[in-house]
Amino acid sequence: MTDETSVIKKAEFNPKIKSYILYVVSFFLLISILGIPILIVWLLGLGQHISRRFYDNLECQLTTRNLEFKKGVLFKVEKTIPLENIQDLTFIENPLLKYLDLRILKIETAGQSNPKGSDMKLIGIIDSANFKSQVLKQREAIQSHSKENMQAASSNEKTNILLEEIRDLLRDIKHK
């Protein structure tokens, strides 16, 4: 991490994510004919092992400039989303999530590279409403800071133009 970025908040994840993953994968294995034999192996221990490893590998932190996220069991995914690119933060709930007292925080960015929808989905953050508000607050701080910089740059440009005009006038006076 660079000197100019520091961690503002580290997200903590609810251990009930393990149950959610176990149930969702079980449901999809059950509705597919080829998945029924795999379902038996999944329920006998493979599902619990993979769910636990997925939960152990979850990490999310809000820094002064980015939202950083890591997840994965076999294939690890590490994403860094600049806060100024975040367009929308949405909560998703369904009956299973509600039963397990979980929420999904869906993050959509400007110029999304993913045609399916969001750039990132965070499942089961503890106190997700507070985490969402802190992300939005930090994004606002960055945007207001960049606006101030643009106004200062605009002011500097105006000053430079005015000084150039004065210089040109002084040259004209000198040459007369």
C-alpha positions in Angstrom: 0.0 0.0 0.0 1.2 3.5 -0.8 1.7 6.3 1.7 -1.3 8.2 0.5 -3.8 5.4 0.9 -4.7 4.1 4.4 -7.4 1.6 5.5 -10.5 3.4 6.8 -12.6 0.3 7.5 -12.2 -3.4 7.2 -15.4 -5.3 6.5 -16.2 -8.3 8.7 -18.2 -11.1 7.3 -21.0 -13.1 8.9 -20.1 -16.8 9.4 -23.6 -17.7 8.1 -22.2 -17.2 4.6 -20.9 -20.8 4.9 -24.5 -22.1 5.3 -25.7 -19.8 2.5 -23.1 -21.2 0.0 -23.9 -24.8 1.1 -27.7 -24.3 0.5 -27.4 -22.4 -2.8 -25.0 -25.0 -4.3 -27.2 -27.8 -3.0 -30.3 -26.3 -4.6 -28.6 -26.1 -8.0 -27.2 -29.6 -7.8 -30.6 -30.9 -6.8 -32.4 -29.3 -9.8 -29.9 -30.6 -12.3 -30.2 -34.3 -13.1 -26.4 -34.8 -13.4 -25.8 -32.9 -10.1 -27.7 -35.3 -7.9 -24.8 -37.8 -7.5 -22.5 -34.8 -6.8 -25.0 -33.5 -4.2 -24.4 -36.6 -2.0 -20.7 -35.9 -2.0 -21.4 -32.2 -1.5 -23.6 -32.8 1.6 -21.2 -35.5 3.1 -18.5 -32.9 3.7 -17.1 -31.4 0.5 -19.6 -28.5 0.7 -18.8 -27.7 4.3 -15.0 -27.7 3.5 -15.4 -25.5 0.4 -17.8 -23.1 2.2 -15.3 -22.8 5.1 -12.4 -22.1 2.8 -14.4 -19.5 0.9 -15.3 -17.7 4.1 -11.7 -17.8 5.4 -10.5 -16.2 2.1 -13.0 -13.3 2.1 -11.5 -9.9 2.7 -12.8 -6.4 2.0 -11.4 -3.1 3.0 -12.2 0.5 2.4 -9.2 2.7 1.9 -9.0 6.4 1.3 -9.1 5.9 -2.5 -10.3 2.4 -3.2 -12.5 -0.5 -2.3 -10.4 -3.7 -2.2 -11.9 -7.2 -2.2 -10.5 -10.7 -2.2 -12.3 -14.0 -2.4 -12.0 -17.5 -3.8 -11.3 -21.1 -3.1 -9.7 -22.6 -6.2 -9.7 -19.5 -8.3 -8.8 -16.4 -6.3 -10.3 -13.0 -7.3 -8.8 -9.8 -6.2 -10.5 -6.5 -7.2 -9.7 -2.9 -6.5 -12.4 -0.4 -7.4 -11.5 3.3 -7.3 -14.2 5.1 -5.2 -14.7 7.8 -7.8 -15.9 5.1 -10.2 -18.6 3.8 -7.9 -22.0 4.8 -9.3 -24.4 2.8 -7.2 -24.5 0.7 -4.0 -27.6 -1.6 -3.7 -28.8 -4.1 -1.1 -30.2 -7.4 -2.3 -32.3 -9.7 -0.2 -34.1 -12.9 -0.9 -36.0 -15.4 1.4 -32.9 -17.5 2.1 -30.7 -14.4 2.8 -33.4 -13.0 5.1 -33.7 -16.4 6.9 -29.9 -16.4 7.5 -29.9 -12.6 8.3 -27.6 -11.8 5.5 -27.5 -9.1 2.8 -25.7 -8.7 -0.5 -24.2 -5.3 -1.2 -24.0 -4.9 -5.0 -21.5 -2.3 -6.3 -21.9 -0.9 -9.8 -19.2 1.3 -11.4 -18.9 3.7 -14.2 -17.8 2.1 -17.5 -18.6 -1.4 -16.2 -16.5 -4.1 -17.8 -19.1 -6.7 -16.8 -22.2 -6.8 -19.1 -24.2 -8.9 -16.6 -24.6 -6.1 -14.1 -22.5 -5.3 -11.1 -18.7 -5.2 -10.8 -18.8 -6.6 -7.3 -21.2 -8.4 -4.9 -20.3 -8.6 -1.2 -22.3 -11.2 0.6 -22.8 -11.1 4.4 -21.0 -8.0 5.6 -21.7 -7.5 9.3 -23.4 -4.1 9.7 -23.6 -3.7 5.9 -25.6 -0.4 6.2 -22.8 1.3 8.1 -20.2 -0.1 5.6 -22.3 1.2 2.7 -22.6 4.7 4.3 -18.8 4.9 5.0 -18.1 4.0 1.3 -20.5 6.7 0.1 -19.1 9.2 2.6 -15.5 8.5 1.4 -16.6 8.7 -2.2 -18.2 12.1 -1.5 -15.0 13.3 0.2 -12.9 12.3 -2.8 -15.4 14.0 -5.2 -15.5 17.2 -3.3 -11.7 17.2 -3.0 -11.4 16.8 -6.8 -13.9 19.6 -7.4 -11.8 21.9 -5.2 -8.7 20.9 -7.2 -10.5 21.6 -10.5 -11.7 25.0 -9.2 -8.2 25.8 -8.0 -6.8 24.8 -11.4 -9.5 26.8 -13.2 -8.6 29.8 -11.0 -4.9 29.3 -11.8 -5.7 29.2 -15.5 -7.7 32.4 -15.3 -4.8 34.1 -13.4 -2.3 32.9 -16.0 -4.5 34.2 -18.9 -4.8 37.6 -17.1 -1.1 37.8 -16.5 -0.4 37.0 -20.2 -2.8 39.8 -21.2 -1.0 42.2 -18.8 2.3 41.1 -20.2 1.1 41.7 -23.8 -0.2 45.1 -22.9 3.0 46.1 -21.2 5.0 45.0 -24.4 2.7 47.1 -26.5 3.2 50.1 -24.3 7.0 49.6 -24.3 7.1 49.4 -28.1 5.1 52.6 -28.5 
